[in-house]
């Protein structure tokens, strides 16, 4: 009976410690901005945890099974201890289940400890290396408590004390770890984060809702100009940072980190945890930002983030590719946080590095990134007899060509695509000089005011024309119009050019007369099509439809590696030890393919900029035009 009494006492002390820890952490989250949240999300935590997270966690089966053992065993054990010992019921049948829960947790803890001995570099060390062993102690204690009570064995006082100490060590890891910011803070913060997520649409019932990627507009009032200090984040975003388990999957996926630029998404989230807690990063035990030392960053809820908590070059290194978000097992929104901080830099400080500021100035003055006259956007199509859709006129397919139309190399892609549509007999038109920039670059570089102006301007233009569909070969335009324009008042039926060509091939409106390529082809998924647009099948269907068998790179589809061309990165141009497109071309070369098929003007420019021997870069539209003999 001594052991049961000790366990009961420790349990209630742990409850007090957990209450203190939660209250302390809640006060930290409360320093953030107020944000209305649908509290009904808390009722959906079990579904979000066991169902919505499954496809992410299941990517590492061993880790997933170990976590099921640890988390499942711990939750079951704590519930049984609460009922049987906290309430003093002492039912033998529950002791039997408690024994099984302890063994289940022990097996998971042993698996965790084994992995830690051969840990990948991305995993944080420090307290995280201690965690499997403290949980192992707790599991052994739980199993012994259940076994002793089930068999009626009387333990010597010293042995009962040892078992109780082991139980107390594991209980303290959870109860005190939350308040003190230990590893187990993710257990409670993670569950609350899933219930009160900043993007609740990620738990929608349809694929389109579950993978929503649109940024939220700012009100552009004095108190809504992005995030300049940790307290400017909404309280549930501060909560989301505490959900990080420091697994480093974001780090391993980040193209900027791989290129040696001063960005590590995991370190960035941990710096924000440091900032909202009023500490320094001296105790961070993971990979640093490349080229920067640990212990040089500190902050507080009311202090500026940039160049105190996080260096500005870290924020400008991001390509906004969302690879970090794609890999995060806790569904943390790293890119949203980065863009929010960029917004404050740009809107309040007005300092965008290298050619980023020049690009924003050109957008303000000419409605184009490069400062070109709008009348020059369609010079490449002068001989193609494509009508310009004037106000009040109608067409079936309105083609938006974007900034790539000013690039002589990409004009070959646009000509191939137009000839393909004409071959299919579609009724098409373009906007001519009325096509202004959609605002994607402005928004990624933090100029939310510029984005809102440009988006509303283009929406107004589009609403004065009549068309059934919009089609564009530019995934950035595709994403902006399809996912972000609705919040600005523009709701259109938008297609990427690979989607349209896939449908035309499937319906027989396009009939290839020769092979699309005589060389092996690998396909590079654009981030703004594959991750933002969740479109990975249509490009492959097009290539298959013209007789090409795709040789896949190791990182492909939604998990494809970025080319380095998104988020304004080519304009901010933060140096690293190598270039992101060089890494991607190396991926392509490893397949042995002679051609890299692309589906984005940015990808074309970045990959063709790689010097030295490399596969040829061809847009899918060019390969289709070749197969149709209209190139």
Backbone torsions as a table, in degrees:
resi	resn	phi	psi	omega
1	UNK	NA	-24.8	-179.8
2	UNK	-59.7	-45.6	-178.3
3	UNK	-61.5	-44.5	-179.9
4	UNK	-61.5	-40.2	179.6
5	UNK	-66.3	-40.0	177.6
6	UNK	-63.5	-43.9	179.8
7	UNK	-62.6	-41.5	178.9
8	UNK	-61.6	-43.1	179.8
9	UNK	-64.3	-45.6	-179.9
10	UNK	-62.9	-38.5	-179.8
11	UNK	-59.5	-47.1	-177.4
12	UNK	-70.6	-32.5	173.6
13	UNK	-64.6	-38.6	177.9
14	UNK	-65.3	-37.8	177.1
15	UNK	-61.0	-43.1	177.5
16	UNK	-63.2	-43.1	178.7
17	UNK	-63.1	-39.4	178.9
18	UNK	-66.2	-40.7	178.0
19	UNK	-61.9	-45.2	177.3
20	UNK	-61.6	-45.8	-178.4
21	UNK	-61.8	-43.9	179.4
22	UNK	-64.9	-41.3	179.8
23	UNK	-64.6	-40.8	179.8
24	UNK	-65.2	-43.0	-178.9
25	UNK	-69.4	-38.8	-179.9
26	UNK	-61.8	-36.9	177.4
27	UNK	-64.1	-34.3	177.2
28	UNK	-68.0	-46.3	178.8
29	UNK	-61.3	-33.9	-176.0
30	UNK	-67.6	-14.2	177.2
31	UNK	-69.5	-16.2	178.7
32	UNK	-75.4	171.6	179.9
33	UNK	-66.9	150.3	176.2
34	UNK	-68.0	145.0	-179.8
35	UNK	-151.6	124.5	178.3
36	UNK	-70.7	131.7	-176.9
37	UNK	-132.2	140.7	177.2
38	UNK	-75.7	104.7	-176.5
39	UNK	-67.1	-12.8	177.0
40	UNK	-65.5	-16.0	176.0
41	UNK	-61.4	-27.1	178.5
42	UNK	-62.7	-32.0	179.0
43	UNK	-72.1	-17.9	-178.5
44	UNK	-95.0	4.3	-177.3
45	UNK	-56.0	-46.6	179.7
46	UNK	-57.7	-42.9	179.9
47	UNK	-67.0	-43.0	-178.9
48	UNK	-66.6	-35.3	-178.2
49	UNK	-75.6	-46.9	-173.8
50	UNK	-87.9	-22.3	-175.7
51	UNK	-110.4	-57.3	-173.5
52	UNK	-67.3	-29.5	179.2
53	UNK	-85.6	-9.6	-169.5
54	UNK	-59.7	-46.1	-174.7
55	UNK	-67.4	-24.6	178.3
56	UNK	-79.8	-49.9	-176.8
57	UNK	-66.5	-34.9	-175.9
58	UNK	-69.0	-6.7	177.8
59	UNK	-66.5	-22.4	174.1
60	UNK	-120.8	87.1	-172.9
61	UNK	-56.8	-41.9	-178.6
62	UNK	-61.8	-47.1	-179.9
63	UNK	-64.6	-39.8	-179.5
64	UNK	-61.4	-45.0	-179.2
65	UNK	-66.8	-39.3	178.0
66	UNK	-63.2	-40.9	-179.3
67	UNK	-67.5	-37.3	176.5
68	UNK	-60.6	-42.3	179.6
69	UNK	-64.0	-46.9	-177.5
70	UNK	-69.8	-55.5	-175.4
71	UNK	-67.0	-45.4	179.9
72	UNK	-63.4	-44.9	179.2
73	UNK	-64.1	-40.4	-178.8
74	UNK	-66.2	-44.9	-179.6
75	UNK	-63.2	-44.5	179.4
76	UNK	-64.2	-43.7	-179.2
77	UNK	-62.6	-45.8	-179.4
78	UNK	-63.0	-39.5	178.2
79	UNK	-64.5	-41.7	179.9
80	UNK	-68.0	-41.2	177.7
81	UNK	-63.5	-40.2	179.3
82	UNK	-60.9	-44.1	-177.2
83	UNK	-75.4	-48.1	-170.8
84	UNK	-81.0	-34.7	-176.5
85	UNK	-110.4	-37.4	176.6
86	UNK	-63.0	-40.1	179.3
87	UNK	-94.7	-5.2	176.4
88	UNK	71.9	31.6	179.8
89	UNK	-79.6	-41.4	178.5
90	UNK	54.5	48.2	177.8
91	UNK	-82.8	131.7	-177.1
92	UNK	-62.9	-38.6	-177.8
93	UNK	-62.7	-35.4	177.9
94	UNK	-71.4	-30.6	176.1
95	UNK	-64.8	-35.1	176.9
96	UNK	-65.0	-42.2	177.9
97	UNK	-68.3	-35.6	178.3
98	UNK	-61.6	-40.2	176.6
99	UNK	-59.5	-45.1	179.8
100	UNK	-65.6	-38.9	179.0
101	UNK	-63.8	-41.4	178.2
102	UNK	-63.0	-42.6	178.6
103	UNK	-65.7	-37.9	177.9
104	UNK	-63.0	-44.0	179.7
105	UNK	-68.3	-36.5	179.5
106	UNK	-63.4	-43.5	179.2
107	UNK	-61.0	-43.5	178.3
108	UNK	-65.1	-38.9	-179.5
109	UNK	-66.7	-39.2	177.5
110	UNK	-63.5	-40.9	177.7
111	UNK	-63.2	-41.1	177.4
112	UNK	-62.1	-44.4	-179.4
113	UNK	-63.9	-39.5	178.2
114	UNK	-61.5	-42.6	179.8
115	UNK	-66.9	-35.6	-179.8
116	UNK	-63.6	-30.1	-180.0
117	UNK	-71.0	-23.0	176.9
118	UNK	-124.9	45.9	-170.9
119	UNK	-70.8	137.4	171.6
120	UNK	-64.8	155.3	-174.4
121	UNK	-59.4	-28.0	-175.1
122	UNK	-69.4	-20.5	-178.0
123	UNK	-74.3	137.1	175.3
124	UNK	-73.0	147.8	-179.9
125	UNK	-100.1	-136.9	178.0
126	UNK	60.8	-132.6	-178.9
127	UNK	-56.5	-27.1	-179.4
128	UNK	-68.7	-27.0	176.2
129	UNK	-73.9	-27.5	177.9
130	UNK	-75.5	-30.5	-169.4
131	UNK	-53.8	-47.8	-178.2
132	UNK	-57.6	-33.4	-175.4
133	UNK	-79.5	-35.8	175.9
134	UNK	-67.8	-37.2	176.8
135	UNK	-70.0	-32.8	177.3
136	UNK	-64.3	-42.5	176.7
137	UNK	-58.9	-44.5	-180.0
138	UNK	-62.7	-43.1	-178.6
139	UNK	-63.9	-42.8	178.6
140	UNK	-62.6	-43.1	179.6
141	UNK	-62.8	-43.9	179.9
142	UNK	-61.4	-45.3	-179.7
143	UNK	-63.0	-41.5	179.2
144	UNK	-66.5	-40.3	177.8
145	UNK	-59.5	-46.3	178.9
146	UNK	-63.5	-42.8	-177.7
147	UNK	-67.0	-43.6	-179.2
148	UNK	-62.8	-45.9	-179.7
149	UNK	-67.5	-37.3	-177.9
150	UNK	-67.6	-38.4	-177.3
151	UNK	-91.5	-11.3	-179.4
152	UNK	75.5	19.5	-179.4
153	UNK	-72.0	137.7	177.0
154	UNK	-98.8	116.8	-179.4
155	UNK	-87.5	147.7	173.0
156	UNK	-62.5	147.6	-177.2
157	UNK	-53.7	-39.3	-178.9
158	UNK	-66.0	-36.5	179.8
159	UNK	-72.3	-39.9	176.2
160	UNK	-61.4	-36.1	177.9
161	UNK	-66.5	-40.4	178.5
162	UNK	-63.8	-44.2	178.7
163	UNK	-62.4	-40.1	179.9
164	UNK	-65.9	-37.6	177.7
165	UNK	-64.3	-41.2	177.7
166	UNK	-63.2	-41.7	177.6
167	UNK	-62.3	-42.2	-178.4
168	UNK	-66.4	-36.0	-179.9
169	UNK	-62.3	-45.3	178.8
170	UNK	-68.5	-39.6	179.5
171	UNK	-64.8	-37.4	-179.8
172	UNK	-67.9	-33.9	178.8
173	UNK	-56.8	-40.4	179.1
174	UNK	-82.3	-54.4	-171.0
175	UNK	-64.0	-45.1	-178.2
176	UNK	-89.1	-27.0	-178.8
177	UNK	-61.2	-31.9	180.0
178	UNK	-66.5	-51.2	-177.7
179	UNK	-68.5	-31.9	-177.4
180	UNK	-93.7	2.7	177.7
181	UNK	77.5	27.6	178.4
182	UNK	-75.8	178.3	-176.8
183	UNK	-56.5	-37.0	-174.4
184	UNK	-76.6	1.9	174.8
185	UNK	-62.3	-25.0	-179.7
186	UNK	-65.8	-24.2	-175.6
187	UNK	-63.0	-46.8	179.5
188	UNK	-84.3	-45.9	-179.6
189	UNK	-61.1	-37.8	-179.5
190	UNK	-63.8	-43.4	179.1
191	UNK	-66.4	-43.7	178.2
192	UNK	-64.0	-37.6	178.3
193	UNK	-60.7	-42.3	178.6
194	UNK	-64.0	-36.5	-179.6
195	UNK	-76.9	-29.7	-174.7
196	UNK	-119.4	35.8	-171.7
197	UNK	-59.9	139.7	177.6
198	UNK	-62.3	-23.1	175.8
199	UNK	-119.5	74.6	-178.3
200	UNK	-60.8	-19.9	179.2
201	UNK	-64.1	-18.2	178.5
202	UNK	-67.4	-10.6	178.7
203	UNK	-110.1	21.4	178.7
204	UNK	-68.6	170.9	-176.1
205	UNK	-86.3	-17.6	180.0
206	UNK	-105.4	155.8	-180.0
207	UNK	-60.5	-38.6	-177.7
208	UNK	-63.1	-38.3	179.3
209	UNK	-74.6	-42.5	-174.9
210	UNK	-62.3	-27.7	-177.8
211	UNK	-111.5	30.5	179.1
212	UNK	-59.9	136.1	-174.5
213	UNK	-131.0	2.3	-175.2
214	UNK	-69.3	138.2	173.4
215	UNK	-74.6	150.1	178.7
216	UNK	-85.2	134.5	179.3
217	UNK	-65.8	151.5	171.4
218	UNK	-90.8	154.2	174.2
219	UNK	-77.3	-17.5	179.9
220	UNK	60.2	33.7	171.1
221	UNK	-94.6	173.3	-176.4
222	UNK	-58.6	-30.6	-178.8
223	UNK	-101.3	14.1	178.8
224	UNK	-140.7	68.1	-178.2
225	UNK	-125.7	41.9	-179.1
226	UNK	88.9	-166.0	-174.1
227	UNK	-115.4	114.2	179.3
228	UNK	-104.9	-21.8	178.1
229	UNK	-143.6	159.0	-176.3
230	UNK	-52.5	-36.2	-178.4
231	UNK	-68.4	-11.1	177.2
232	UNK	-78.8	-16.9	174.6
233	UNK	-70.8	148.1	172.9
234	UNK	-62.0	150.6	-174.9
235	UNK	-59.8	-35.0	-178.9
236	UNK	-76.5	-16.4	171.6
237	UNK	-76.3	-38.3	173.6
238	UNK	-60.4	-40.7	176.0
239	UNK	-59.4	-41.2	-177.2
240	UNK	-64.5	-31.7	179.1
241	UNK	-66.1	-33.4	178.0
242	UNK	-70.0	-15.3	-179.5
243	UNK	-76.7	-11.8	-176.0
244	UNK	-62.0	131.0	179.1
245	UNK	-100.2	6.5	177.8
246	UNK	53.5	36.8	178.8
247	UNK	-75.1	-21.0	177.2
248	UNK	77.5	11.8	177.3
249	UNK	-63.7	-34.5	176.6
250	UNK	-65.9	-40.2	178.7
251	UNK	-60.4	-44.5	-178.0
252	UNK	-68.5	-26.3	-177.5
253	UNK	-90.4	-17.5	-171.2
254	UNK	-70.8	121.2	179.2
255	UNK	-68.2	-34.2	-179.8
256	UNK	-67.1	-41.5	177.7
257	UNK	-63.0	-42.3	179.6
258	UNK	-63.3	-30.8	-179.3
259	UNK	-86.6	2.6	178.2
260	UNK	78.3	17.6	174.2
261	UNK	-81.3	157.8	-171.2
262	UNK	-76.9	54.9	178.5
263	UNK	-136.9	133.2	168.9
264	UNK	-139.6	111.8	-174.9
265	UNK	-57.1	-35.9	179.3
266	UNK	-65.4	-45.6	179.1
267	UNK	-63.7	-37.1	179.4
268	UNK	-62.0	-45.4	178.5
269	UNK	-63.8	-40.9	179.1
270	UNK	-67.6	-32.3	174.8
271	UNK	-65.1	-36.7	178.0
272	UNK	-69.3	-33.6	173.3
273	UNK	-63.4	-43.8	177.3
274	UNK	-59.4	-43.8	-177.6
275	UNK	-64.3	-41.6	-179.1
276	UNK	-75.8	-15.9	179.9
277	UNK	-97.1	-6.5	179.6
278	UNK	70.8	43.4	-177.7
279	UNK	-128.9	-172.1	173.1
280	UNK	-113.3	172.5	-178.7
281	UNK	-92.5	18.4	-175.4
282	UNK	-60.7	-27.4	-176.2
283	UNK	-98.5	5.7	176.9
284	UNK	-65.8	132.1	-172.3
285	UNK	-119.6	30.7	178.7
286	UNK	-119.8	-167.2	179.2
287	UNK	-68.1	135.2	179.0
288	UNK	-79.2	176.4	166.6
289	UNK	-66.0	133.2	178.1
290	UNK	-53.2	128.7	178.1
291	UNK	84.1	1.8	-179.8
292	UNK	-126.5	144.3	-177.2
293	UNK	-90.0	151.6	172.9
294	UNK	-71.9	144.6	176.9
295	UNK	97.1	3.4	-177.8
296	UNK	-101.9	2.2	-176.0
297	UNK	-123.1	136.3	178.1
298	UNK	-152.8	161.5	-179.6
299	UNK	-168.5	-176.7	177.8
300	UNK	-155.2	159.9	-175.5
301	UNK	-51.8	-35.1	-175.9
302	UNK	-100.7	5.1	-178.6
303	UNK	-97.8	151.6	179.0
304	UNK	-58.6	142.5	179.9
305	UNK	-77.7	-48.3	-169.6
306	UNK	-70.4	131.5	177.5
307	UNK	63.4	23.6	170.4
308	UNK	-136.5	-61.1	177.0
309	UNK	-86.8	-42.9	-179.3
310	UNK	-138.3	132.4	177.2
311	UNK	-72.0	146.0	-177.3
312	UNK	-61.2	-35.1	179.4
313	UNK	-60.7	-28.9	177.3
314	UNK	-63.4	-44.4	-179.1
315	UNK	-69.2	-36.7	-177.5
316	UNK	-80.1	-9.1	177.5
317	UNK	-76.3	-19.5	-174.0
318	UNK	-69.7	134.4	175.5
319	UNK	-92.7	3.2	-177.7
320	UNK	55.0	31.2	-174.9
321	UNK	-76.1	-16.0	179.6
322	UNK	68.2	17.7	174.4
323	UNK	-63.7	-36.7	178.5
324	UNK	-62.6	-44.6	-179.7
325	UNK	-66.2	-39.5	-179.9
326	UNK	-59.5	-36.3	-174.0
327	UNK	-92.2	-16.9	-172.2
328	UNK	-65.7	121.3	179.3
329	UNK	-73.4	-9.1	178.2
330	UNK	-110.8	9.0	175.6
331	UNK	57.6	39.5	176.2
332	UNK	-77.7	142.7	-175.8
333	UNK	-101.2	79.7	-179.1
334	UNK	-62.0	-44.8	-173.1
335	UNK	-67.0	-39.8	176.4
336	UNK	-56.6	-43.4	-179.5
337	UNK	-64.1	-42.6	-179.4
338	UNK	-64.0	-45.3	179.9
339	UNK	-65.3	-38.0	177.0
340	UNK	-59.3	-40.9	179.5
341	UNK	-71.9	-36.9	175.2
342	UNK	-61.8	-39.1	-179.1
343	UNK	-56.9	-42.5	-179.3
344	UNK	-67.2	-42.0	178.6
345	UNK	-58.1	-46.8	-173.6
346	UNK	-76.4	-46.5	-174.5
347	UNK	-74.8	-35.3	-176.3
348	UNK	-97.5	-46.7	-177.5
349	UNK	-88.5	-31.1	179.2
350	UNK	70.0	20.9	-177.2
351	UNK	-112.3	106.0	176.0
352	UNK	-118.1	127.1	-170.4
353	UNK	-71.0	160.7	174.5
354	UNK	50.6	-127.5	-175.4
355	UNK	-89.4	5.2	178.6
356	UNK	-62.9	-44.8	179.0
357	UNK	-64.0	-37.4	178.9
358	UNK	-65.1	-40.9	179.6
359	UNK	-62.8	-41.8	178.9
360	UNK	-66.0	-38.3	177.8
361	UNK	-64.2	-42.0	178.0
362	UNK	-62.3	-39.9	178.0
363	UNK	-62.4	-40.6	179.9
364	UNK	-66.4	-36.2	-173.5
365	UNK	-89.7	-32.9	-172.3
366	UNK	-124.9	-7.0	-175.5
367	UNK	65.9	18.5	172.2
368	UNK	-135.1	152.6	-178.6
369	UNK	-68.4	-38.4	-175.2
370	UNK	-91.2	1.4	-179.8
371	UNK	76.2	24.2	-178.7
372	UNK	-83.9	153.4	172.9
373	UNK	-68.3	137.4	-177.8
374	UNK	-59.8	-28.8	-178.8
375	UNK	-66.5	-16.7	-178.3
376	UNK	-88.9	-4.4	-173.6
377	UNK	-62.6	-29.5	-174.9
378	UNK	-118.6	22.6	178.0
379	UNK	-60.5	-33.0	-179.0
380	UNK	-64.3	-17.6	-176.3
381	UNK	-104.0	14.9	-174.3
382	UNK	-57.7	-32.0	-176.5
383	UNK	-99.6	6.0	-174.6
384	UNK	-96.6	-4.2	176.3
385	UNK	57.1	43.2	176.0
386	UNK	-93.1	122.0	-178.4
387	UNK	-66.7	148.0	173.0
388	UNK	-93.2	126.7	-176.2
389	UNK	-81.7	107.2	179.5
390	UNK	-84.6	166.8	178.5
391	UNK	-57.3	130.4	179.2
392	UNK	90.2	-15.9	-180.0
393	UNK	-81.5	167.8	-174.6
394	UNK	-132.2	151.5	173.6
395	UNK	-154.4	170.5	176.7
396	UNK	-84.6	-49.0	-175.7
397	UNK	-122.1	118.6	175.4
398	UNK	-97.8	121.0	-177.3
399	UNK	-96.0	118.9	173.4
400	UNK	-101.6	124.3	-171.5
401	UNK	-101.1	-22.3	175.0
402	UNK	74.0	-165.8	-175.8
403	UNK	-70.2	-22.6	179.0
404	UNK	-60.6	-19.5	-178.9
405	UNK	-66.8	-17.6	178.5
406	UNK	-89.9	-2.7	-178.2
407	UNK	-100.9	124.5	-174.6
408	UNK	-61.5	-36.8	178.6
409	UNK	-65.7	-45.3	-175.5
410	UNK	-73.4	-18.7	176.2
411	UNK	-60.6	-28.9	174.8
412	UNK	-62.2	-39.8	177.9
413	UNK	-64.1	-46.4	-178.2
414	UNK	-63.4	-40.6	178.3
415	UNK	-64.0	-41.4	178.6
416	UNK	-62.2	-40.4	-178.6
417	UNK	-68.4	-44.0	179.4
418	UNK	-62.1	-44.1	179.1
419	UNK	-63.0	-34.6	177.3
420	UNK	-65.2	-43.7	178.9
421	UNK	-65.5	-38.8	177.9
422	UNK	-66.1	-38.0	177.5
423	UNK	-61.6	-34.6	179.6
424	UNK	-78.7	-8.1	177.9
425	UNK	79.2	23.2	-178.9
426	UNK	-79.9	150.1	174.5
427	UNK	-88.2	107.8	-174.4
428	UNK	-123.1	163.5	174.6
429	UNK	-158.4	163.5	175.5
430	UNK	-124.3	171.9	-177.4
431	UNK	-90.5	-15.2	-177.6
432	UNK	65.4	-139.7	-178.0
433	UNK	-69.0	-8.6	179.3
434	UNK	-80.6	-10.4	179.9
435	UNK	-81.0	109.4	176.1
436	UNK	-103.5	167.1	-176.8
437	UNK	-62.4	145.6	-178.1
438	UNK	-80.2	-14.6	176.6
439	UNK	96.1	4.4	-177.2
440	UNK	-58.8	-49.6	-177.8
441	UNK	-62.5	-41.9	179.3
442	UNK	-58.0	-43.7	-177.4
443	UNK	-67.4	-42.7	-178.8
444	UNK	-67.7	-29.9	177.7
445	UNK	-86.0	7.9	173.7
446	UNK	92.9	-3.7	-179.6
447	UNK	-85.5	75.8	-178.2
448	UNK	-64.1	-34.5	177.9
449	UNK	-63.7	-41.6	177.4
450	UNK	-63.7	-41.9	178.3
451	UNK	-61.5	-45.6	-176.9
452	UNK	-65.0	-37.9	177.0
453	UNK	-64.1	-49.6	-177.1
454	UNK	-65.6	-40.9	-178.8
455	UNK	-66.2	-43.2	179.5
456	UNK	-66.4	-35.5	178.5
457	UNK	-64.6	-45.3	179.8
458	UNK	-68.8	-37.4	177.6
459	UNK	-60.9	-43.8	178.2
460	UNK	-59.9	-43.4	178.0
461	UNK	-61.0	-46.8	-177.3
462	UNK	-64.6	-35.0	-177.4
463	UNK	-72.5	-14.1	177.0
464	UNK	-89.8	-2.1	177.5
465	UNK	-113.2	160.9	178.7
466	UNK	-116.3	124.7	179.2
467	UNK	-156.7	156.1	179.0
468	UNK	-86.8	-39.0	-175.0
469	UNK	-142.7	155.2	168.7
470	UNK	-109.7	137.6	173.8
471	UNK	-130.3	141.0	-179.2
472	UNK	-145.7	143.1	174.3
473	UNK	-84.8	-0.4	-175.9
474	UNK	-102.1	111.0	-179.7
475	UNK	-60.1	-25.8	-179.9
476	UNK	-71.8	-39.6	173.2
477	UNK	-67.3	-43.0	179.0
478	UNK	-54.8	-49.1	-179.6
479	UNK	-65.7	-45.4	-177.5
480	UNK	-60.4	-50.6	-176.4
481	UNK	-69.3	-39.9	-175.4
482	UNK	-77.2	-41.2	-170.2
483	UNK	-107.7	-29.2	-173.4
484	UNK	-108.5	-26.7	179.6
485	UNK	-66.3	-32.1	179.6
486	UNK	-54.3	-36.8	178.7
487	UNK	-68.7	-17.7	179.7
488	UNK	-100.8	4.2	176.4
489	UNK	100.6	10.6	179.9
490	UNK	-119.7	115.7	-178.4
491	UNK	-123.3	106.8	-175.2
492	UNK	-128.6	160.6	174.7
493	UNK	-88.1	107.8	-170.4
494	UNK	-115.8	133.0	179.4
495	UNK	-122.5	145.4	167.1
496	UNK	-85.1	151.8	-173.4
497	UNK	-61.9	-29.1	178.0
498	UNK	-69.7	-32.3	177.3
499	UNK	-65.5	-42.6	-179.8
500	UNK	-68.1	-44.1	179.8
501	UNK	-65.2	-35.7	177.4
502	UNK	-62.5	-41.7	179.5
503	UNK	-67.9	-40.8	-179.9
504	UNK	-64.5	-38.2	176.9
505	UNK	-68.3	-41.3	-178.7
506	UNK	-65.0	-34.1	-178.8
507	UNK	-85.6	-6.7	-179.6
508	UNK	82.7	9.6	177.6
509	UNK	-75.9	-18.2	171.6
510	UNK	-120.5	126.8	-178.5
511	UNK	-127.9	104.3	-179.5
512	UNK	-59.6	142.8	178.9
513	UNK	-112.5	-3.3	173.4
514	UNK	-156.5	168.9	-177.5
515	UNK	-63.5	141.0	179.9
516	UNK	-65.9	-28.1	178.3
517	UNK	-162.5	144.3	175.8
518	UNK	-94.1	-5.1	179.1
519	UNK	-105.7	160.0	174.6
520	UNK	-64.3	141.1	-175.8
521	UNK	-124.2	134.4	168.9
522	UNK	-113.9	152.7	-176.3
523	UNK	-116.0	131.5	176.8
524	UNK	-100.2	118.9	179.9
525	UNK	-78.9	118.5	173.8
526	UNK	-65.7	139.3	-178.3
527	UNK	-60.1	-39.9	-176.1
528	UNK	-78.8	-6.0	172.0
529	UNK	-103.3	-47.5	-175.6
530	UNK	-75.8	-44.4	-178.2
531	UNK	-95.9	-44.4	179.5
532	UNK	-74.3	-41.3	-176.5
533	UNK	-95.8	-8.4	-178.7
534	UNK	53.1	33.6	177.9
535	UNK	-112.0	103.9	178.8
536	UNK	-123.2	-14.6	-175.7
537	UNK	-87.1	-39.4	-175.3
538	UNK	-59.1	-46.5	179.1
539	UNK	-58.9	-40.3	-179.6
540	UNK	-70.2	-32.8	176.7
541	UNK	-66.1	-38.0	178.5
542	UNK	-64.0	-48.0	-179.1
543	UNK	-62.2	-41.2	176.8
544	UNK	-64.4	-37.5	-177.8
545	UNK	-66.9	-20.4	177.5
546	UNK	-107.8	19.7	171.9
547	UNK	83.8	20.2	-179.4
548	UNK	-103.9	129.3	173.2
549	UNK	-96.5	119.7	-175.5
550	UNK	-80.0	130.4	171.7
551	UNK	-95.8	110.4	-171.1
552	UNK	-77.4	141.1	168.6
553	UNK	-74.4	161.5	-178.0
554	UNK	-59.1	-42.4	176.9
555	UNK	-100.8	111.7	-175.3
556	UNK	-145.0	175.2	-179.3
557	UNK	56.2	-136.2	-177.5
558	UNK	-63.9	-17.0	-178.2
559	UNK	-104.4	18.3	179.9
560	UNK	-63.2	154.7	179.4
561	UNK	-86.9	140.9	-178.2
562	UNK	-66.8	150.3	175.8
563	UNK	-84.7	-12.8	-178.3
564	UNK	95.8	3.9	-172.8
565	UNK	-98.3	1.3	-176.6
566	UNK	-97.7	170.3	173.4
567	UNK	66.7	14.8	-178.3
568	UNK	78.1	8.6	-176.4
569	UNK	-58.0	-38.4	178.2
570	UNK	-63.9	-20.8	-179.0
571	UNK	-89.9	-41.4	178.5
572	UNK	-74.9	-32.9	167.2
573	UNK	50.7	60.0	177.0
574	UNK	-81.0	124.8	-174.6
575	UNK	-72.4	152.8	174.7
576	UNK	-138.5	-163.4	179.3
577	UNK	-84.2	-19.8	175.0
578	UNK	-150.0	-174.7	179.4
579	UNK	-111.6	142.4	-178.5
580	UNK	-58.5	-44.9	179.5
581	UNK	-62.5	-30.0	175.9
582	UNK	-62.3	-39.2	179.1
583	UNK	-65.6	-41.5	-178.3
584	UNK	-69.4	-38.1	176.3
585	UNK	-64.7	-35.9	175.7
586	UNK	-61.5	-39.0	175.0
587	UNK	-59.1	-43.9	-177.7
588	UNK	-67.2	-42.4	-179.2
589	UNK	-63.2	-31.6	-178.4
590	UNK	-67.4	-17.3	177.7
591	UNK	-81.9	-16.4	-176.1
592	UNK	82.1	4.3	-178.4
593	UNK	-72.4	147.1	177.3
594	UNK	-92.0	-14.2	-178.7
595	UNK	-133.3	136.2	169.0
596	UNK	-103.6	113.9	176.1
597	UNK	-82.9	135.0	-179.3
598	UNK	-127.8	170.3	-178.8
599	UNK	-146.9	39.6	-176.6
600	UNK	-161.6	136.3	178.7
601	UNK	-64.0	-35.5	178.1
602	UNK	-64.5	-42.6	179.5
603	UNK	-64.0	-40.4	177.6
604	UNK	-57.8	-49.5	-177.2
605	UNK	-64.9	-44.1	-176.2
606	UNK	-68.8	-45.8	-176.4
607	UNK	-73.5	-33.3	176.3
608	UNK	-73.1	-15.3	178.2
609	UNK	-80.0	-5.6	178.9
610	UNK	-74.7	126.8	-178.1
611	UNK	-89.2	159.1	179.1
612	UNK	91.4	177.8	-179.5
613	UNK	-60.1	131.4	179.9
614	UNK	-161.1	163.1	174.7
615	UNK	-64.1	156.7	175.5
616	UNK	-72.6	141.4	180.0
617	UNK	-101.9	120.4	-179.0
618	UNK	-133.9	132.2	173.5
619	UNK	-69.9	148.9	-179.8
620	UNK	-57.5	-34.7	179.0
621	UNK	-61.9	-35.8	178.4
622	UNK	-67.8	-39.4	178.6
623	UNK	-66.9	-37.8	177.5
624	UNK	-66.2	-45.9	179.7
625	UNK	-60.2	-36.9	176.9
626	UNK	-64.0	-43.8	-179.2
627	UNK	-66.5	-27.9	178.9
628	UNK	-89.1	-6.2	-177.8
629	UNK	60.7	40.0	174.9
630	UNK	-117.3	-0.3	-177.4
631	UNK	-66.9	NA	NA
